[in-house]
Amino acid sequence: MINKIIPQKLQKGDEIRVIAPASGVKIISKECRQLASERFAQMGLKVSYGKNAVDENWDEGGSTSVENRVADIHEAFLDKNVKAVFTMIGGNNSNQLLDFIDFDIIRNNPKIFCGFSDITALLNAIYAKTGLVTFSGPHFSSCGMLKGIDYTLQNLQKMLFEMKENQIVPSAEWSDDPWFLDQENRQFIKNEGWWILQNGKASGTLIGGNLGTFDLLLGTPYRPAFEKDTVLFVEDTGDTNIAVFTRDLQALLQQPDFRNVKAILIGRFQKNSKVTREQLEFMVKRFAPYVKDLPITANLDFGHSTPLLTIPLGGTAEIENGNIKFSL
């Protein structure tokens, strides 16, 4: 049984530390970083960077060494002035760090840790090894978006400043644009709302993140157990398709502790994946022996489109007849 640690909520005047445990700052434009800093300043927060997050010594994978990336994590948690740690962006290699992190440092200096995508490896490892509730939410760079950011910022502030219950609602519109390449010419799509694939009522501890990254943790000590009453939340990138997503989700269904999962939440798919509601409904029928009577809701505002929810990994979800509430 994991003994949960709830980090202290943010207050105006607090300092956040930006680190790059996956890809580095080099791929984020100065304009995007500046706008992100302004967003956090509007929240009353000061921004500092890990010393290796701005290192120009990148390898072919777009990141600095394991030693440098781990050092920035340790330094961020040890610094008493830092109240929250945000990742710069995702990537493909956060799991390289797991065997080298001193989790005692994190356990003894708990604070908010936020990111998504490849950062799923760190979010879950920290929770599994320390009990610290982490946050699957926007990267620092995500907050450098010029348009369509309001829903993301509202949900981020509700979770990190208030840390109260968040009765979530679908966003009014969403976008799959490569906004970081063109901040002005954006296309927004009217949100048709959540897809209730199976209705029902459930509550439990939120565990999950990016599905492909979460599967990398299977068989390691860094995958949190699906303890009694778990709510699994998963999303994937535009590189996936229904066959890949189904296969990767099957790997979780076959875990002995999946019997403790009481509901599944699925994030919005990018257009390139071509995943449809009908395909997901067929998948659920195929999974009937595993998911009978489980509430399953898809097309939620998390994943690799925008805007983004902030989801407390290790927090609680309550689901009833199409209503969803997150809390700490």
Secondary structure as UniProt FT lines:
FT   TURN            12..13
FT   STRAND          15..19
FT   HELIX           25..27
FT   HELIX           30..42
FT   TURN            43..44
FT   STRAND          46..49
FT   TURN            51..54
FT   TURN            60..61
FT   HELIX           66..78
FT   TURN            80..81
FT   STRAND          82..87
FT   HELIX           94..100
FT   HELIX           103..108
FT   STRAND          112..115
FT   HELIX           117..119
FT   HELIX           120..130
FT   STRAND          134..136
FT   HELIX           141..144
FT   HELIX           150..157
FT   HELIX           158..162
FT   STRAND          166..168
FT   STRAND          173..175
FT   TURN            179..181
FT   STRAND          189..190
FT   STRAND          195..198
FT   STRAND          201..210
FT   HELIX           211..215
FT   TURN            216..219
FT   TURN            221..222
FT   STRAND          230..235
FT   TURN            238..239
FT   HELIX           242..253
FT   HELIX           256..260
FT   STRAND          261..268
FT   HELIX           271..273
FT   HELIX           277..286
FT   HELIX           288..291
FT   TURN            292..293
FT   STRAND          296..303
FT   STRAND          311..313
FT   STRAND          316..320
FT   TURN            321..322
FT   STRAND          323..327
//
